[in-house]
Amino acid sequence: MSDLPTRRTVQFDHQPIARKARMCGSCNSLIRPGERYHRRQVLTGTTWRMWRRCRTCHQRHTTPEA
């Protein structure tokens, strides 16, 4: 029964992270589910970094500015 508190803290620790993941990386606005765009960036080593974008920021970054 000693591992129950730690397991519970782990679950609660993941909640803010999941909530934070719904924010856009560039404009910091809330992204509604289903409209999340990812852009992967390779950092030093084998770590992957995910940039989450809302739809407007995604289109602004993908479409070349004439």
VMD Tcl script that builds the backbone (N, CA, C; Angstrom):
set m [mol new atoms 198]
animate dup $m
set s [atomselect $m all]
$s set {name element resname resid chain x y z} {
  {N N MET 1 A 0.829 -1.220 0.000}
  {CA C MET 1 A 0.000 0.000 0.000}
  {C C MET 1 A 0.859 1.263 0.000}
  {N N SER 2 A 2.166 1.099 0.023}
  {CA C SER 2 A 3.024 2.285 0.123}
  {C C SER 2 A 3.207 2.948 -1.241}
  {N N ASP 3 A 2.905 2.210 -2.318}
  {CA C ASP 3 A 3.132 2.792 -3.649}
  {C C ASP 3 A 1.901 3.556 -4.148}
  {N N LEU 4 A 0.814 3.525 -3.385}
  {CA C LEU 4 A -0.391 4.222 -3.837}
  {C C LEU 4 A -0.232 5.745 -3.866}
  {N N PRO 5 A 0.337 6.364 -2.836}
  {CA C PRO 5 A 0.469 7.833 -2.884}
  {C C PRO 5 A 1.353 8.295 -4.041}
  {N N THR 6 A 2.437 7.586 -4.289}
  {CA C THR 6 A 3.333 8.000 -5.369}
  {C C THR 6 A 2.623 7.878 -6.714}
  {N N ARG 7 A 1.873 6.804 -6.873}
  {CA C ARG 7 A 1.162 6.622 -8.133}
  {C C ARG 7 A 0.134 7.738 -8.328}
  {N N ARG 8 A -0.463 8.148 -7.222}
  {CA C ARG 8 A -1.478 9.187 -7.315}
  {C C ARG 8 A -0.836 10.536 -7.666}
  {N N THR 9 A 0.320 10.795 -7.083}
  {CA C THR 9 A 0.988 12.066 -7.374}
  {C C THR 9 A 1.435 12.103 -8.832}
  {N N VAL 10 A 1.822 10.954 -9.354}
  {CA C VAL 10 A 2.221 10.908 -10.760}
  {C C VAL 10 A 1.040 11.251 -11.655}
  {N N GLN 11 A -0.122 10.711 -11.314}
  {CA C GLN 11 A -1.300 11.010 -12.127}
  {C C GLN 11 A -1.638 12.492 -12.069}
  {N N PHE 12 A -1.554 13.055 -10.870}
  {CA C PHE 12 A -1.907 14.468 -10.739}
  {C C PHE 12 A -0.853 15.368 -11.365}
  {N N ASP 13 A 0.376 14.881 -11.417}
  {CA C ASP 13 A 1.435 15.680 -12.026}
  {C C ASP 13 A 1.271 15.756 -13.541}
  {N N HIS 14 A 0.609 14.762 -14.118}
  {CA C HIS 14 A 0.453 14.767 -15.573}
  {C C HIS 14 A -0.723 15.620 -16.026}
  {N N GLN 15 A -1.583 15.989 -15.102}
  {CA C GLN 15 A -2.754 16.771 -15.489}
  {C C GLN 15 A -2.401 18.156 -16.023}
  {N N PRO 16 A -1.586 18.954 -15.335}
  {CA C PRO 16 A -1.268 20.286 -15.859}
  {C C PRO 16 A -0.516 20.208 -17.183}
  {N N ILE 17 A 0.294 19.153 -17.349}
  {CA C ILE 17 A 1.054 19.014 -18.588}
  {C C ILE 17 A 0.105 18.793 -19.761}
  {N N ALA 18 A -0.890 17.932 -19.548}
  {CA C ALA 18 A -1.847 17.664 -20.616}
  {C C ALA 18 A -2.663 18.920 -20.917}
  {N N ARG 19 A -2.904 19.701 -19.882}
  {CA C ARG 19 A -3.680 20.914 -20.105}
  {C C ARG 19 A -2.825 21.971 -20.804}
  {N N LYS 20 A -1.553 21.955 -20.478}
  {CA C LYS 20 A -0.655 22.933 -21.081}
  {C C LYS 20 A -0.412 22.610 -22.554}
  {N N ALA 21 A -0.565 21.340 -22.905}
  {CA C ALA 21 A -0.294 20.921 -24.273}
  {C C ALA 21 A -1.350 21.422 -25.250}
  {N N ARG 22 A -2.431 21.967 -24.729}
  {CA C ARG 22 A -3.479 22.441 -25.633}
  {C C ARG 22 A -3.283 23.914 -25.986}
  {N N MET 23 A -2.173 24.478 -25.538}
  {CA C MET 23 A -1.921 25.873 -25.855}
  {C C MET 23 A -1.049 25.947 -27.101}
  {N N CYS 24 A -1.273 26.986 -27.874}
  {CA C CYS 24 A -0.490 27.162 -29.096}
  {C C CYS 24 A 0.923 27.594 -28.722}
  {N N GLY 25 A 1.908 27.114 -29.486}
  {CA C GLY 25 A 3.288 27.427 -29.158}
  {C C GLY 25 A 3.684 28.839 -29.524}
  {N N SER 26 A 3.008 29.435 -30.504}
  {CA C SER 26 A 3.431 30.758 -30.960}
  {C C SER 26 A 2.543 31.874 -30.423}
  {N N CYS 27 A 1.233 31.694 -30.482}
  {CA C CYS 27 A 0.343 32.774 -30.038}
  {C C CYS 27 A -0.202 32.495 -28.638}
  {N N ASN 28 A 0.061 31.265 -28.112}
  {CA C ASN 28 A -0.319 30.921 -26.739}
  {C C ASN 28 A -1.829 30.954 -26.529}
  {N N SER 29 A -2.581 30.723 -27.572}
  {CA C SER 29 A -4.030 30.670 -27.420}
  {C C SER 29 A -4.470 29.218 -27.275}
  {N N LEU 30 A -5.655 29.024 -26.769}
  {CA C LEU 30 A -6.133 27.671 -26.527}
  {C C LEU 30 A -6.473 26.987 -27.850}
  {N N ILE 31 A -6.033 25.766 -27.982}
  {CA C ILE 31 A -6.305 24.998 -29.197}
  {C C ILE 31 A -7.468 24.062 -28.929}
  {N N ARG 32 A -8.503 24.165 -29.714}
  {CA C ARG 32 A -9.627 23.250 -29.525}
  {C C ARG 32 A -9.261 21.875 -30.079}
  {N N PRO 33 A -9.730 20.812 -29.412}
  {CA C PRO 33 A -9.331 19.459 -29.803}
  {C C PRO 33 A -9.717 19.155 -31.240}
  {N N GLY 34 A -8.812 18.457 -31.937}
  {CA C GLY 34 A -9.045 18.144 -33.339}
  {C C GLY 34 A -8.422 19.156 -34.266}
  {N N GLU 35 A -8.006 20.296 -33.738}
  {CA C GLU 35 A -7.384 21.323 -34.573}
  {C C GLU 35 A -5.934 21.541 -34.162}
  {N N ARG 36 A -5.306 20.470 -33.708}
  {CA C ARG 36 A -3.936 20.621 -33.234}
  {C C ARG 36 A -2.946 20.256 -34.329}
  {N N TYR 37 A -2.025 21.125 -34.562}
  {CA C TYR 37 A -0.996 20.867 -35.555}
  {C C TYR 37 A 0.349 20.754 -34.851}
  {N N HIS 38 A 1.130 19.749 -35.261}
  {CA C HIS 38 A 2.412 19.514 -34.615}
  {C C HIS 38 A 3.538 19.829 -35.583}
  {N N ARG 39 A 4.604 20.318 -35.018}
  {CA C ARG 39 A 5.811 20.470 -35.811}
  {C C ARG 39 A 6.959 19.934 -34.983}
  {N N ARG 40 A 7.665 18.963 -35.537}
  {CA C ARG 40 A 8.737 18.344 -34.769}
  {C C ARG 40 A 10.050 19.033 -35.052}
  {N N GLN 41 A 10.820 19.172 -34.012}
  {CA C GLN 41 A 12.120 19.797 -34.151}
  {C C GLN 41 A 13.134 18.929 -33.430}
  {N N VAL 42 A 14.225 18.623 -34.125}
  {CA C VAL 42 A 15.236 17.777 -33.518}
  {C C VAL 42 A 16.200 18.645 -32.724}
  {N N LEU 43 A 16.304 18.347 -31.455}
  {CA C LEU 43 A 17.266 19.075 -30.631}
  {C C LEU 43 A 18.555 18.261 -30.528}
  {N N THR 44 A 19.442 18.696 -29.674}
  {CA C THR 44 A 20.720 17.999 -29.541}
  {C C THR 44 A 20.482 16.588 -29.028}
  {N N GLY 45 A 21.117 15.628 -29.672}
  {CA C GLY 45 A 20.922 14.244 -29.267}
  {C C GLY 45 A 19.725 13.642 -29.971}
  {N N THR 46 A 18.971 12.828 -29.238}
  {CA C THR 46 A 17.829 12.143 -29.842}
  {C C THR 46 A 16.526 12.659 -29.269}
  {N N THR 47 A 16.568 13.835 -28.656}
  {CA C THR 47 A 15.340 14.358 -28.054}
  {C C THR 47 A 14.481 15.015 -29.117}
  {N N TRP 48 A 13.183 14.819 -28.990}
  {CA C TRP 48 A 12.242 15.441 -29.917}
  {C C TRP 48 A 11.459 16.504 -29.178}
  {N N ARG 49 A 11.232 17.596 -29.852}
  {CA C ARG 49 A 10.475 18.672 -29.230}
  {C C ARG 49 A 9.253 18.946 -30.089}
  {N N MET 50 A 8.100 18.996 -29.412}
  {CA C MET 50 A 6.864 19.177 -30.162}
  {C C MET 50 A 6.387 20.614 -30.032}
  {N N TRP 51 A 6.108 21.211 -31.174}
  {CA C TRP 51 A 5.500 22.540 -31.171}
  {C C TRP 51 A 4.041 22.376 -31.526}
  {N N ARG 52 A 3.175 22.799 -30.642}
  {CA C ARG 52 A 1.752 22.701 -30.930}
  {C C ARG 52 A 1.254 24.041 -31.418}
  {N N ARG 53 A 0.487 23.999 -32.481}
  {CA C ARG 53 A 0.025 25.247 -33.066}
  {C C ARG 53 A -1.476 25.209 -33.275}
  {N N CYS 54 A -2.064 26.383 -33.155}
  {CA C CYS 54 A -3.461 26.496 -33.538}
  {C C CYS 54 A -3.519 26.570 -35.063}
  {N N ARG 55 A -4.700 26.557 -35.597}
  {CA C ARG 55 A -4.838 26.468 -37.047}
  {C C ARG 55 A -4.348 27.733 -37.741}
  {N N THR 56 A -4.632 28.883 -37.153}
  {CA C THR 56 A -4.233 30.135 -37.801}
  {C C THR 56 A -2.716 30.249 -37.838}
  {N N CYS 57 A -2.068 29.906 -36.728}
  {CA C CYS 57 A -0.609 29.984 -36.697}
  {C C CYS 57 A -0.010 28.958 -37.643}
  {N N HIS 58 A -0.630 27.791 -37.737}
  {CA C HIS 58 A -0.110 26.757 -38.622}
  {C C HIS 58 A -0.173 27.220 -40.076}
  {N N GLN 59 A -1.287 27.806 -40.454}
  {CA C GLN 59 A -1.414 28.290 -41.822}
  {C C GLN 59 A -0.481 29.464 -42.072}
  {N N ARG 60 A -0.290 30.297 -41.066}
  {CA C ARG 60 A 0.583 31.442 -41.247}
  {C C ARG 60 A 2.036 31.001 -41.423}
  {N N HIS 61 A 2.391 29.879 -40.782}
  {CA C HIS 61 A 3.776 29.434 -40.872}
  {C C HIS 61 A 4.018 28.559 -42.086}
  {N N THR 62 A 2.992 27.852 -42.550}
  {CA C THR 62 A 3.198 26.948 -43.678}
  {C C THR 62 A 3.083 27.693 -44.999}
  {N N THR 63 A 2.152 28.634 -45.099}
  {CA C THR 63 A 1.986 29.359 -46.359}
  {C C THR 63 A 3.096 30.391 -46.500}
  {N N PRO 64 A 3.800 30.373 -47.624}
  {CA C PRO 64 A 4.884 31.340 -47.828}
  {C C PRO 64 A 4.336 32.749 -47.982}
  {N N GLU 65 A 4.941 33.670 -47.275}
  {CA C GLU 65 A 4.478 35.051 -47.365}
  {C C GLU 65 A 5.022 35.682 -48.637}
  {N N ALA 66 A 4.128 35.976 -49.575}
  {CA C ALA 66 A 4.542 36.488 -50.876}
  {C C ALA 66 A 5.196 37.864 -50.723}
}
mol reanalyze $m
mol bondsrecalc $m
mol representation Tube
mol addrep $m
